[in-house]
Amino acid sequence: DSKFGLQAGIFTRDLFKSLDAWDRLDVGGVVINDVPSYRVDNMPYGGVKDSGLGREGIRFAMEDMTEIRNLVVRRRPG
């Protein structure tokens, strides 16, 4: 019920409860059996709602620093 939704940590041995929480929680990430601040460099990290915009991580940093462009070369028939 919070206006924030960064990460959540769930401690359980029940995989079905974990998946149910994953479906119900409105957060940017769910960590099962560890603290919600757990992070590996190549995994996306970020929130939803008032917890910020976008994601952190290698892939997302590369996307932020990349300008997508398009080039079309059409040959004349014949």
PDB file of N, CA, C and O in Angstrom:
ATOM      1  N   ASP A   1       0.811  -1.197   0.000  1.00  0.00           N
ATOM      2  CA  ASP A   1       0.000   0.000   0.000  1.00  0.00           C
ATOM      3  C   ASP A   1       0.856   1.264   0.000  1.00  0.00           C
ATOM      4  O   ASP A   1       0.335   2.368   0.160  1.00  0.00           O
ATOM      5  N   SER A   2       2.136   1.110  -0.175  1.00  0.00           N
ATOM      6  CA  SER A   2       3.058   2.237  -0.167  1.00  0.00           C
ATOM      7  C   SER A   2       3.064   2.938  -1.520  1.00  0.00           C
ATOM      8  O   SER A   2       2.754   2.330  -2.545  1.00  0.00           O
ATOM      9  N   LYS A   3       3.417   4.211  -1.516  1.00  0.00           N
ATOM     10  CA  LYS A   3       3.575   4.910  -2.790  1.00  0.00           C
ATOM     11  C   LYS A   3       4.938   4.635  -3.412  1.00  0.00           C
ATOM     12  O   LYS A   3       5.244   5.114  -4.504  1.00  0.00           O
ATOM     13  N   PHE A   4       5.753   3.858  -2.701  1.00  0.00           N
ATOM     14  CA  PHE A   4       7.073   3.475  -3.212  1.00  0.00           C
ATOM     15  C   PHE A   4       7.076   2.006  -3.584  1.00  0.00           C
ATOM     16  O   PHE A   4       6.232   1.242  -3.116  1.00  0.00           O
ATOM     17  N   GLY A   5       8.015   1.611  -4.416  1.00  0.00           N
ATOM     18  CA  GLY A   5       8.084   0.216  -4.822  1.00  0.00           C
ATOM     19  C   GLY A   5       9.446  -0.127  -5.393  1.00  0.00           C
ATOM     20  O   GLY A   5       9.563  -0.472  -6.569  1.00  0.00           O
ATOM     21  N   LEU A   6      10.483  -0.032  -4.557  1.00  0.00           N
ATOM     22  CA  LEU A   6      11.832  -0.286  -5.066  1.00  0.00           C
ATOM     23  C   LEU A   6      12.088  -1.781  -5.165  1.00  0.00           C
ATOM     24  O   LEU A   6      12.038  -2.337  -6.262  1.00  0.00           O
ATOM     25  N   GLN A   7      12.358  -2.437  -4.068  1.00  0.00           N
ATOM     26  CA  GLN A   7      12.656  -3.859  -4.043  1.00  0.00           C
ATOM     27  C   GLN A   7      11.951  -4.480  -2.842  1.00  0.00           C
ATOM     28  O   GLN A   7      11.583  -3.778  -1.900  1.00  0.00           O
ATOM     29  N   ALA A   8      11.766  -5.788  -2.878  1.00  0.00           N
ATOM     30  CA  ALA A   8      11.187  -6.508  -1.753  1.00  0.00           C
ATOM     31  C   ALA A   8      12.002  -7.763  -1.493  1.00  0.00           C
ATOM     32  O   ALA A   8      12.492  -8.398  -2.427  1.00  0.00           O
ATOM     33  N   GLY A   9      12.145  -8.118  -0.222  1.00  0.00           N
ATOM     34  CA  GLY A   9      12.808  -9.359   0.158  1.00  0.00           C
ATOM     35  C   GLY A   9      11.800 -10.279   0.825  1.00  0.00           C
ATOM     36  O   GLY A   9      11.063  -9.856   1.715  1.00  0.00           O
ATOM     37  N   ILE A  10      11.765 -11.523   0.402  1.00  0.00           N
ATOM     38  CA  ILE A  10      10.824 -12.499   0.948  1.00  0.00           C
ATOM     39  C   ILE A  10      11.625 -13.685   1.464  1.00  0.00           C
ATOM     40  O   ILE A  10      12.461 -14.243   0.753  1.00  0.00           O
ATOM     41  N   PHE A  11      11.364 -14.055   2.690  1.00  0.00           N
ATOM     42  CA  PHE A  11      12.039 -15.208   3.283  1.00  0.00           C
ATOM     43  C   PHE A  11      11.035 -16.334   3.456  1.00  0.00           C
ATOM     44  O   PHE A  11      10.123 -16.238   4.278  1.00  0.00           O
ATOM     45  N   THR A  12      11.198 -17.397   2.685  1.00  0.00           N
ATOM     46  CA  THR A  12      10.289 -18.540   2.753  1.00  0.00           C
ATOM     47  C   THR A  12      10.950 -19.746   2.097  1.00  0.00           C
ATOM     48  O   THR A  12      11.858 -19.606   1.277  1.00  0.00           O
ATOM     49  N   ARG A  13      10.483 -20.920   2.468  1.00  0.00           N
ATOM     50  CA  ARG A  13      10.923 -22.152   1.804  1.00  0.00           C
ATOM     51  C   ARG A  13       9.899 -22.612   0.771  1.00  0.00           C
ATOM     52  O   ARG A  13      10.124 -23.581   0.047  1.00  0.00           O
ATOM     53  N   ASP A  14       8.776 -21.907   0.714  1.00  0.00           N
ATOM     54  CA  ASP A  14       7.667 -22.292  -0.151  1.00  0.00           C
ATOM     55  C   ASP A  14       7.745 -21.535  -1.474  1.00  0.00           C
ATOM     56  O   ASP A  14       7.478 -20.334  -1.520  1.00  0.00           O
ATOM     57  N   LEU A  15       8.108 -22.228  -2.540  1.00  0.00           N
ATOM     58  CA  LEU A  15       8.241 -21.599  -3.848  1.00  0.00           C
ATOM     59  C   LEU A  15       6.917 -21.006  -4.322  1.00  0.00           C
ATOM     60  O   LEU A  15       6.905 -19.941  -4.939  1.00  0.00           O
ATOM     61  N   PHE A  16       5.816 -21.675  -4.045  1.00  0.00           N
ATOM     62  CA  PHE A  16       4.515 -21.176  -4.483  1.00  0.00           C
ATOM     63  C   PHE A  16       4.160 -19.859  -3.798  1.00  0.00           C
ATOM     64  O   PHE A  16       3.580 -18.973  -4.426  1.00  0.00           O
ATOM     65  N   LYS A  17       4.503 -19.721  -2.512  1.00  0.00           N
ATOM     66  CA  LYS A  17       4.285 -18.442  -1.824  1.00  0.00           C
ATOM     67  C   LYS A  17       5.169 -17.349  -2.436  1.00  0.00           C
ATOM     68  O   LYS A  17       4.741 -16.201  -2.565  1.00  0.00           O
ATOM     69  N   SER A  18       6.382 -17.703  -2.806  1.00  0.00           N
ATOM     70  CA  SER A  18       7.293 -16.748  -3.448  1.00  0.00           C
ATOM     71  C   SER A  18       6.709 -16.252  -4.763  1.00  0.00           C
ATOM     72  O   SER A  18       6.704 -15.051  -5.034  1.00  0.00           O
ATOM     73  N   LEU A  19       6.219 -17.174  -5.575  1.00  0.00           N
ATOM     74  CA  LEU A  19       5.649 -16.794  -6.871  1.00  0.00           C
ATOM     75  C   LEU A  19       4.359 -16.000  -6.707  1.00  0.00           C
ATOM     76  O   LEU A  19       4.071 -15.113  -7.511  1.00  0.00           O
ATOM     77  N   ASP A  20       3.585 -16.309  -5.680  1.00  0.00           N
ATOM     78  CA  ASP A  20       2.373 -15.545  -5.397  1.00  0.00           C
ATOM     79  C   ASP A  20       2.737 -14.113  -4.998  1.00  0.00           C
ATOM     80  O   ASP A  20       2.094 -13.156  -5.432  1.00  0.00           O
ATOM     81  N   ALA A  21       3.760 -13.978  -4.177  1.00  0.00           N
ATOM     82  CA  ALA A  21       4.210 -12.638  -3.782  1.00  0.00           C
ATOM     83  C   ALA A  21       4.722 -11.870  -5.002  1.00  0.00           C
ATOM     84  O   ALA A  21       4.461 -10.674  -5.136  1.00  0.00           O
ATOM     85  N   TRP A  22       5.442 -12.544  -5.880  1.00  0.00           N
ATOM     86  CA  TRP A  22       5.950 -11.925  -7.115  1.00  0.00           C
ATOM     87  C   TRP A  22       4.776 -11.356  -7.934  1.00  0.00           C
ATOM     88  O   TRP A  22       4.869 -10.254  -8.474  1.00  0.00           O
ATOM     89  N   ASP A  23       3.695 -12.102  -8.017  1.00  0.00           N
ATOM     90  CA  ASP A  23       2.530 -11.646  -8.768  1.00  0.00           C
ATOM     91  C   ASP A  23       1.810 -10.483  -8.097  1.00  0.00           C
ATOM     92  O   ASP A  23       1.245  -9.630  -8.782  1.00  0.00           O
ATOM     93  N   ARG A  24       1.822 -10.436  -6.776  1.00  0.00           N
ATOM     94  CA  ARG A  24       1.035  -9.436  -6.043  1.00  0.00           C
ATOM     95  C   ARG A  24       1.792  -8.140  -5.742  1.00  0.00           C
ATOM     96  O   ARG A  24       1.183  -7.071  -5.694  1.00  0.00           O
ATOM     97  N   LEU A  25       3.090  -8.219  -5.543  1.00  0.00           N
ATOM     98  CA  LEU A  25       3.860  -7.037  -5.146  1.00  0.00           C
ATOM     99  C   LEU A  25       4.076  -6.101  -6.325  1.00  0.00           C
ATOM    100  O   LEU A  25       4.405  -6.545  -7.425  1.00  0.00           O
ATOM    101  N   ASP A  26       3.893  -4.829  -6.098  1.00  0.00           N
ATOM    102  CA  ASP A  26       4.115  -3.804  -7.121  1.00  0.00           C
ATOM    103  C   ASP A  26       5.453  -3.137  -6.834  1.00  0.00           C
ATOM    104  O   ASP A  26       5.515  -2.004  -6.356  1.00  0.00           O
ATOM    105  N   VAL A  27       6.516  -3.864  -7.135  1.00  0.00           N
ATOM    106  CA  VAL A  27       7.877  -3.396  -6.875  1.00  0.00           C
ATOM    107  C   VAL A  27       8.748  -3.668  -8.097  1.00  0.00           C
ATOM    108  O   VAL A  27       8.367  -4.427  -8.988  1.00  0.00           O
ATOM    109  N   GLY A  28       9.917  -3.042  -8.127  1.00  0.00           N
ATOM    110  CA  GLY A  28      10.829  -3.220  -9.247  1.00  0.00           C
ATOM    111  C   GLY A  28      11.550  -4.547  -9.246  1.00  0.00           C
ATOM    112  O   GLY A  28      12.011  -4.994 -10.296  1.00  0.00           O
ATOM    113  N   GLY A  29      11.662  -5.189  -8.101  1.00  0.00           N
ATOM    114  CA  GLY A  29      12.339  -6.475  -8.029  1.00  0.00           C
ATOM    115  C   GLY A  29      12.019  -7.191  -6.731  1.00  0.00           C
ATOM    116  O   GLY A  29      11.752  -6.561  -5.708  1.00  0.00           O
ATOM    117  N   VAL A  30      12.048  -8.500  -6.783  1.00  0.00           N
ATOM    118  CA  VAL A  30      11.808  -9.326  -5.605  1.00  0.00           C
ATOM    119  C   VAL A  30      13.006 -10.246  -5.431  1.00  0.00           C
ATOM    120  O   VAL A  30      13.437 -10.907  -6.376  1.00  0.00           O
ATOM    121  N   VAL A  31      13.537 -10.283  -4.219  1.00  0.00           N
ATOM    122  CA  VAL A  31      14.659 -11.164  -3.889  1.00  0.00           C
ATOM    123  C   VAL A  31      14.135 -12.198  -2.902  1.00  0.00           C
ATOM    124  O   VAL A  31      13.588 -11.852  -1.854  1.00  0.00           O
ATOM    125  N   ILE A  32      14.307 -13.459  -3.246  1.00  0.00           N
ATOM    126  CA  ILE A  32      13.833 -14.543  -2.391  1.00  0.00           C
ATOM    127  C   ILE A  32      14.977 -15.007  -1.488  1.00  0.00           C
ATOM    128  O   ILE A  32      16.062 -15.333  -1.969  1.00  0.00           O
ATOM    129  N   ASN A  33      14.731 -15.032  -0.205  1.00  0.00           N
ATOM    130  CA  ASN A  33      15.675 -15.506   0.818  1.00  0.00           C
ATOM    131  C   ASN A  33      16.958 -14.691   0.910  1.00  0.00           C
ATOM    132  O   ASN A  33      18.031 -15.227   1.188  1.00  0.00           O
ATOM    133  N   ASP A  34      16.834 -13.398   0.674  1.00  0.00           N
ATOM    134  CA  ASP A  34      17.953 -12.477   0.910  1.00  0.00           C
ATOM    135  C   ASP A  34      17.377 -11.070   1.068  1.00  0.00           C
ATOM    136  O   ASP A  34      16.188 -10.846   0.838  1.00  0.00           O
ATOM    137  N   VAL A  35      18.215 -10.149   1.453  1.00  0.00           N
ATOM    138  CA  VAL A  35      17.767  -8.775   1.666  1.00  0.00           C
ATOM    139  C   VAL A  35      17.443  -8.116   0.323  1.00  0.00           C
ATOM    140  O   VAL A  35      18.052  -8.458  -0.691  1.00  0.00           O
ATOM    141  N   PRO A  36      16.498  -7.183   0.302  1.00  0.00           N
ATOM    142  CA  PRO A  36      16.109  -6.571  -0.968  1.00  0.00           C
ATOM    143  C   PRO A  36      17.195  -5.697  -1.583  1.00  0.00           C
ATOM    144  O   PRO A  36      17.078  -5.308  -2.745  1.00  0.00           O
ATOM    145  N   SER A  37      18.232  -5.384  -0.847  1.00  0.00           N
ATOM    146  CA  SER A  37      19.319  -4.578  -1.416  1.00  0.00           C
ATOM    147  C   SER A  37      20.383  -5.437  -2.099  1.00  0.00           C
ATOM    148  O   SER A  37      21.361  -4.904  -2.622  1.00  0.00           O
ATOM    149  N   TYR A  38      20.203  -6.766  -2.099  1.00  0.00           N
ATOM    150  CA  TYR A  38      21.130  -7.654  -2.804  1.00  0.00           C
ATOM    151  C   TYR A  38      21.178  -7.261  -4.271  1.00  0.00           C
ATOM    152  O   TYR A  38      20.146  -7.001  -4.891  1.00  0.00           O
ATOM    153  N   ARG A  39      22.390  -7.220  -4.820  1.00  0.00           N
ATOM    154  CA  ARG A  39      22.512  -6.781  -6.210  1.00  0.00           C
ATOM    155  C   ARG A  39      23.765  -7.350  -6.837  1.00  0.00           C
ATOM    156  O   ARG A  39      24.813  -7.434  -6.197  1.00  0.00           O
ATOM    157  N   VAL A  40      23.651  -7.735  -8.077  1.00  0.00           N
ATOM    158  CA  VAL A  40      24.772  -8.137  -8.912  1.00  0.00           C
ATOM    159  C   VAL A  40      24.825  -7.131 -10.057  1.00  0.00           C
ATOM    160  O   VAL A  40      23.781  -6.699 -10.546  1.00  0.00           O
ATOM    161  N   ASP A  41      26.019  -6.757 -10.488  1.00  0.00           N
ATOM    162  CA  ASP A  41      26.147  -5.685 -11.480  1.00  0.00           C
ATOM    163  C   ASP A  41      25.318  -5.880 -12.745  1.00  0.00           C
ATOM    164  O   ASP A  41      24.783  -4.911 -13.283  1.00  0.00           O
ATOM    165  N   ASN A  42      25.203  -7.105 -13.223  1.00  0.00           N
ATOM    166  CA  ASN A  42      24.505  -7.284 -14.502  1.00  0.00           C
ATOM    167  C   ASN A  42      23.002  -7.504 -14.365  1.00  0.00           C
ATOM    168  O   ASN A  42      22.328  -7.730 -15.370  1.00  0.00           O
ATOM    169  N   MET A  43      22.465  -7.444 -13.166  1.00  0.00           N
ATOM    170  CA  MET A  43      21.015  -7.572 -13.038  1.00  0.00           C
ATOM    171  C   MET A  43      20.379  -6.192 -12.925  1.00  0.00           C
ATOM    172  O   MET A  43      20.955  -5.293 -12.312  1.00  0.00           O
ATOM    173  N   PRO A  44      19.189  -6.019 -13.515  1.00  0.00           N
ATOM    174  CA  PRO A  44      18.550  -4.708 -13.441  1.00  0.00           C
ATOM    175  C   PRO A  44      18.141  -4.393 -12.009  1.00  0.00           C
ATOM    176  O   PRO A  44      17.714  -5.274 -11.264  1.00  0.00           O
ATOM    177  N   TYR A  45      18.276  -3.134 -11.638  1.00  0.00           N
ATOM    178  CA  TYR A  45      17.909  -2.696 -10.297  1.00  0.00           C
ATOM    179  C   TYR A  45      17.184  -1.372 -10.436  1.00  0.00           C
ATOM    180  O   TYR A  45      17.720  -0.428 -11.015  1.00  0.00           O
ATOM    181  N   GLY A  46      15.986  -1.295  -9.917  1.00  0.00           N
ATOM    182  CA  GLY A  46      15.224  -0.064  -9.979  1.00  0.00           C
ATOM    183  C   GLY A  46      13.842  -0.284  -9.423  1.00  0.00           C
ATOM    184  O   GLY A  46      13.469  -1.401  -9.064  1.00  0.00           O
ATOM    185  N   GLY A  47      13.088   0.787  -9.354  1.00  0.00           N
ATOM    186  CA  GLY A  47      11.788   0.701  -8.720  1.00  0.00           C
ATOM    187  C   GLY A  47      10.652   1.103  -9.617  1.00  0.00           C
ATOM    188  O   GLY A  47      10.833   1.434 -10.789  1.00  0.00           O
ATOM    189  N   VAL A  48       9.471   1.063  -9.034  1.00  0.00           N
ATOM    190  CA  VAL A  48       8.253   1.502  -9.701  1.00  0.00           C
ATOM    191  C   VAL A  48       7.578   2.533  -8.796  1.00  0.00           C
ATOM    192  O   VAL A  48       8.030   2.784  -7.679  1.00  0.00           O
ATOM    193  N   LYS A  49       6.531   3.105  -9.275  1.00  0.00           N
ATOM    194  CA  LYS A  49       5.786   4.134  -8.552  1.00  0.00           C
ATOM    195  C   LYS A  49       6.716   5.303  -8.214  1.00  0.00           C
ATOM    196  O   LYS A  49       7.412   5.788  -9.106  1.00  0.00           O
ATOM    197  N   ASP A  50       6.757   5.772  -6.970  1.00  0.00           N
ATOM    198  CA  ASP A  50       7.579   6.934  -6.605  1.00  0.00           C
ATOM    199  C   ASP A  50       9.003   6.545  -6.199  1.00  0.00           C
ATOM    200  O   ASP A  50       9.679   7.302  -5.503  1.00  0.00           O
ATOM    201  N   SER A  51       9.447   5.390  -6.626  1.00  0.00           N
ATOM    202  CA  SER A  51      10.807   4.958  -6.288  1.00  0.00           C
ATOM    203  C   SER A  51      11.806   5.253  -7.398  1.00  0.00           C
ATOM    204  O   SER A  51      12.885   4.661  -7.441  1.00  0.00           O
ATOM    205  N   GLY A  52      11.463   6.134  -8.261  1.00  0.00           N
ATOM    206  CA  GLY A  52      12.420   6.528  -9.284  1.00  0.00           C
ATOM    207  C   GLY A  52      12.021   6.085 -10.669  1.00  0.00           C
ATOM    208  O   GLY A  52      10.999   5.436 -10.890  1.00  0.00           O
ATOM    209  N   LEU A  53      12.869   6.466 -11.574  1.00  0.00           N
ATOM    210  CA  LEU A  53      12.609   6.241 -12.988  1.00  0.00           C
ATOM    211  C   LEU A  53      13.737   5.414 -13.569  1.00  0.00           C
ATOM    212  O   LEU A  53      14.904   5.686 -13.287  1.00  0.00           O
ATOM    213  N   GLY A  54      13.426   4.431 -14.357  1.00  0.00           N
ATOM    214  CA  GLY A  54      14.448   3.671 -15.051  1.00  0.00           C
ATOM    215  C   GLY A  54      15.062   2.571 -14.218  1.00  0.00           C
ATOM    216  O   GLY A  54      14.589   2.243 -13.129  1.00  0.00           O
ATOM    217  N   ARG A  55      16.134   2.007 -14.761  1.00  0.00           N
ATOM    218  CA  ARG A  55      16.838   0.897 -14.135  1.00  0.00           C
ATOM    219  C   ARG A  55      18.332   1.171 -14.135  1.00  0.00           C
ATOM    220  O   ARG A  55      18.841   1.903 -14.983  1.00  0.00           O
ATOM    221  N   GLU A  56      19.019   0.583 -13.187  1.00  0.00           N
ATOM    222  CA  GLU A  56      20.473   0.622 -13.145  1.00  0.00           C
ATOM    223  C   GLU A  56      20.981  -0.738 -13.586  1.00  0.00           C
ATOM    224  O   GLU A  56      20.261  -1.733 -13.504  1.00  0.00           O
ATOM    225  N   GLY A  57      22.199  -0.781 -14.046  1.00  0.00           N
ATOM    226  CA  GLY A  57      22.805  -2.020 -14.495  1.00  0.00           C
ATOM    227  C   GLY A  57      23.497  -1.792 -15.831  1.00  0.00           C
ATOM    228  O   GLY A  57      23.252  -0.787 -16.499  1.00  0.00           O
ATOM    229  N   ILE A  58      24.350  -2.711 -16.214  1.00  0.00           N
ATOM    230  CA  ILE A  58      25.173  -2.553 -17.411  1.00  0.00           C
ATOM    231  C   ILE A  58      24.324  -2.341 -18.662  1.00  0.00           C
ATOM    232  O   ILE A  58      24.542  -1.385 -19.408  1.00  0.00           O
ATOM    233  N   ARG A  59      23.369  -3.220 -18.891  1.00  0.00           N
ATOM    234  CA  ARG A  59      22.539  -3.119 -20.097  1.00  0.00           C
ATOM    235  C   ARG A  59      21.807  -1.786 -20.161  1.00  0.00           C
ATOM    236  O   ARG A  59      21.754  -1.149 -21.213  1.00  0.00           O
ATOM    237  N   PHE A  60      21.244  -1.367 -19.033  1.00  0.00           N
ATOM    238  CA  PHE A  60      20.461  -0.138 -19.015  1.00  0.00           C
ATOM    239  C   PHE A  60      21.351   1.092 -19.155  1.00  0.00           C
ATOM    240  O   PHE A  60      20.939   2.085 -19.755  1.00  0.00           O
ATOM    241  N   ALA A  61      22.560   1.040 -18.611  1.00  0.00           N
ATOM    242  CA  ALA A  61      23.513   2.139 -18.798  1.00  0.00           C
ATOM    243  C   ALA A  61      23.889   2.258 -20.267  1.00  0.00           C
ATOM    244  O   ALA A  61      23.977   3.363 -20.802  1.00  0.00           O
ATOM    245  N   MET A  62      24.113   1.119 -20.923  1.00  0.00           N
ATOM    246  CA  MET A  62      24.451   1.145 -22.352  1.00  0.00           C
ATOM    247  C   MET A  62      23.298   1.705 -23.170  1.00  0.00           C
ATOM    248  O   MET A  62      23.516   2.485 -24.097  1.00  0.00           O
ATOM    249  N   GLU A  63      22.068   1.312 -22.835  1.00  0.00           N
ATOM    250  CA  GLU A  63      20.913   1.843 -23.557  1.00  0.00           C
ATOM    251  C   GLU A  63      20.776   3.350 -23.350  1.00  0.00           C
ATOM    252  O   GLU A  63      20.430   4.071 -24.285  1.00  0.00           O
ATOM    253  N   ASP A  64      21.043   3.831 -22.135  1.00  0.00           N
ATOM    254  CA  ASP A  64      20.942   5.265 -21.856  1.00  0.00           C
ATOM    255  C   ASP A  64      21.972   6.070 -22.631  1.00  0.00           C
ATOM    256  O   ASP A  64      21.730   7.228 -22.973  1.00  0.00           O
ATOM    257  N   MET A  65      23.119   5.462 -22.909  1.00  0.00           N
ATOM    258  CA  MET A  65      24.195   6.174 -23.612  1.00  0.00           C
ATOM    259  C   MET A  65      24.203   5.895 -25.110  1.00  0.00           C
ATOM    260  O   MET A  65      25.142   6.280 -25.807  1.00  0.00           O
ATOM    261  N   THR A  66      23.165   5.230 -25.609  1.00  0.00           N
ATOM    262  CA  THR A  66      23.099   4.876 -27.019  1.00  0.00           C
ATOM    263  C   THR A  66      21.955   5.622 -27.681  1.00  0.00           C
ATOM    264  O   THR A  66      20.855   5.715 -27.137  1.00  0.00           O
ATOM    265  N   GLU A  67      22.229   6.142 -28.841  1.00  0.00           N
ATOM    266  CA  GLU A  67      21.194   6.779 -29.643  1.00  0.00           C
ATOM    267  C   GLU A  67      20.839   5.818 -30.767  1.00  0.00           C
ATOM    268  O   GLU A  67      21.680   5.508 -31.610  1.00  0.00           O
ATOM    269  N   ILE A  68      19.600   5.348 -30.781  1.00  0.00           N
ATOM    270  CA  ILE A  68      19.155   4.423 -31.816  1.00  0.00           C
ATOM    271  C   ILE A  68      18.911   5.204 -33.094  1.00  0.00           C
ATOM    272  O   ILE A  68      18.196   6.206 -33.109  1.00  0.00           O
ATOM    273  N   ARG A  69      19.528   4.716 -34.176  1.00  0.00           N
ATOM    274  CA  ARG A  69      19.388   5.377 -35.469  1.00  0.00           C
ATOM    275  C   ARG A  69      19.034   4.341 -36.520  1.00  0.00           C
ATOM    276  O   ARG A  69      19.184   3.138 -36.306  1.00  0.00           O
ATOM    277  N   ASN A  70      18.560   4.829 -37.661  1.00  0.00           N
ATOM    278  CA  ASN A  70      18.152   3.942 -38.729  1.00  0.00           C
ATOM    279  C   ASN A  70      18.684   4.475 -40.047  1.00  0.00           C
ATOM    280  O   ASN A  70      18.611   5.677 -40.303  1.00  0.00           O
ATOM    281  N   LEU A  71      19.220   3.594 -40.890  1.00  0.00           N
ATOM    282  CA  LEU A  71      19.705   3.950 -42.218  1.00  0.00           C
ATOM    283  C   LEU A  71      19.073   2.987 -43.205  1.00  0.00           C
ATOM    284  O   LEU A  71      19.170   1.771 -43.041  1.00  0.00           O
ATOM    285  N   VAL A  72      18.419   3.530 -44.237  1.00  0.00           N
ATOM    286  CA  VAL A  72      17.814   2.716 -45.273  1.00  0.00           C
ATOM    287  C   VAL A  72      18.477   3.081 -46.587  1.00  0.00           C
ATOM    288  O   VAL A  72      18.531   4.256 -46.949  1.00  0.00           O
ATOM    289  N   VAL A  73      18.985   2.084 -47.307  1.00  0.00           N
ATOM    290  CA  VAL A  73      19.575   2.284 -48.634  1.00  0.00           C
ATOM    291  C   VAL A  73      18.729   1.488 -49.601  1.00  0.00           C
ATOM    292  O   VAL A  73      18.631   0.265 -49.499  1.00  0.00           O
ATOM    293  N   ARG A  74      18.130   2.178 -50.524  1.00  0.00           N
ATOM    294  CA  ARG A  74      17.268   1.512 -51.504  1.00  0.00           C
ATOM    295  C   ARG A  74      17.897   1.623 -52.879  1.00  0.00           C
ATOM    296  O   ARG A  74      18.193   2.718 -53.357  1.00  0.00           O
ATOM    297  N   ARG A  75      18.091   0.497 -53.496  1.00  0.00           N
ATOM    298  CA  ARG A  75      18.659   0.488 -54.858  1.00  0.00           C
ATOM    299  C   ARG A  75      17.568   0.746 -55.875  1.00  0.00           C
ATOM    300  O   ARG A  75      16.412   0.366 -55.687  1.00  0.00           O
ATOM    301  N   ARG A  76      17.951   1.384 -56.932  1.00  0.00           N
ATOM    302  CA  ARG A  76      17.001   1.580 -58.021  1.00  0.00           C
ATOM    303  C   ARG A  76      16.788   0.264 -58.748  1.00  0.00           C
ATOM    304  O   ARG A  76      17.743  -0.485 -58.953  1.00  0.00           O
ATOM    305  N   PRO A  77      15.564  -0.031 -59.138  1.00  0.00           N
ATOM    306  CA  PRO A  77      15.335  -1.277 -59.863  1.00  0.00           C
ATOM    307  C   PRO A  77      16.060  -1.285 -61.208  1.00  0.00           C
ATOM    308  O   PRO A  77      16.209  -0.252 -61.861  1.00  0.00           O
ATOM    309  N   GLY A  78      16.499  -2.464 -61.598  1.00  0.00           N
ATOM    310  CA  GLY A  78      17.083  -2.614 -62.930  1.00  0.00           C
ATOM    311  C   GLY A  78      18.511  -2.715 -62.893  1.00  0.00           C
ATOM    312  O   GLY A  78      19.148  -2.845 -63.939  1.00  0.00           O
TER     313      GLY A  78
END
